[in-house]
Amino acid sequence: MHSGTKYLGGHSDLLCGVLAVRKGETERWKGLWLERCTLGLVMGSLEGWLGVRSLRTLEVRVKAQSENAGRLVAWLDGALKGGREEGEGEDAAEAEVVRKVVKEVKHASLQAEDMHWLKKQMPNGFGPVFSIYMKTMQQARALPSKLRFFHHATSLGGVESLIEWRRMTDAGVDETMLRLSIGIENWVDLKNDLAGAFKAVAEMGN
Ligand SMILES: *Cc1c(COP(=O)(O)O)cnc(C)c1O
């Protein structure tokens, strides 16, 4: 069972679910088929058409999203670990701002201890969603409004990048946590956007 609403649809404009069964086992799944016929909802024709269009670009979209996320995570992780960009320069200044406001970044690509099975499960790249933990709740709450490329929204999987201060919709999570769903934009634009927003919240005071 898959959600077609996220990466399969990919444009945040349709709701869809996919239930796939083994080929040639139609007898075994007849109950499902009958239930769908009598009780289930049939997708609207517009959603069906949008879904077919979406599938034609699934490969390029998800690859681009995964690559973008990987690059952003590597940039943030590199900045947090520090030391790589010696001396002066724009990169070093940017890394310092990251260190000033970001506490931690979490993504499958950083789970070194799980790599043996992660690589098997995701041989062509990791998922385009990751989270960052800011130093303070105030910074986490303010960050989304300092960004221009990212919309502040709950969803994920679309071609446009989203960010969400998770505490707003989930009282059970760390109040410094932000969830990012990366789209297909130019990754340097996304990086510069994040760097600018980090700078803005660093200057905010408390
Ligand atoms: C994920 C999501 C849903 C739920 O979709 P499913 O088909 O149940 O996965 C609904 N609305 C939005 C905006 C979503 O992002």
The ligand as an SDF file (V2000), in Angstrom:
LIG
                    3D

 15 15  0  0  0  0  0  0  0  0999 V2000
   -0.1800   13.4080    2.9790 C   0  0  0  0  0  0  0  0  0  0  0  0
   -1.2950   14.3320    2.8030 C   0  0  0  0  0  0  0  0  0  0  0  0
   -2.5960   13.8720    2.9230 C   0  0  0  0  0  0  0  0  0  0  0  0
   -2.8950   12.4290    3.1930 C   0  0  0  0  0  0  0  0  0  0  0  0
   -2.7230   11.7620    2.0120 O   0  0  0  0  0  0  0  0  0  0  0  0
   -2.6610   10.1860    1.9320 P   0  0  0  0  0  0  0  0  0  0  0  0
   -3.1840    9.9000    0.5750 O   0  0  0  0  0  0  0  0  0  0  0  0
   -3.4740    9.6520    3.0510 O   0  0  0  0  0  0  0  0  0  0  0  0
   -1.1930    9.8640    2.0780 O   0  0  0  0  0  0  0  0  0  0  0  0
   -3.6180   14.7690    2.7520 C   0  0  0  0  0  0  0  0  0  0  0  0
   -3.3710   16.0670    2.4930 N   0  0  0  0  0  0  0  0  0  0  0  0
   -2.1210   16.5330    2.3620 C   0  0  0  0  0  0  0  0  0  0  0  0
   -1.9080   17.9860    2.0550 C   0  0  0  0  0  0  0  0  0  0  0  0
   -1.0410   15.6810    2.5130 C   0  0  0  0  0  0  0  0  0  0  0  0
    0.2030   16.1400    2.3740 O   0  0  0  0  0  0  0  0  0  0  0  0
  1  2  1  0
  2  3  1  0
  2 14  2  0
  3  4  1  0
  3 10  2  0
  4  5  1  0
  5  6  1  0
  6  7  2  0
  6  8  1  0
  6  9  1  0
 10 11  1  0
 11 12  2  0
 12 13  1  0
 12 14  1  0
 14 15  1  0
M  END
$$$$
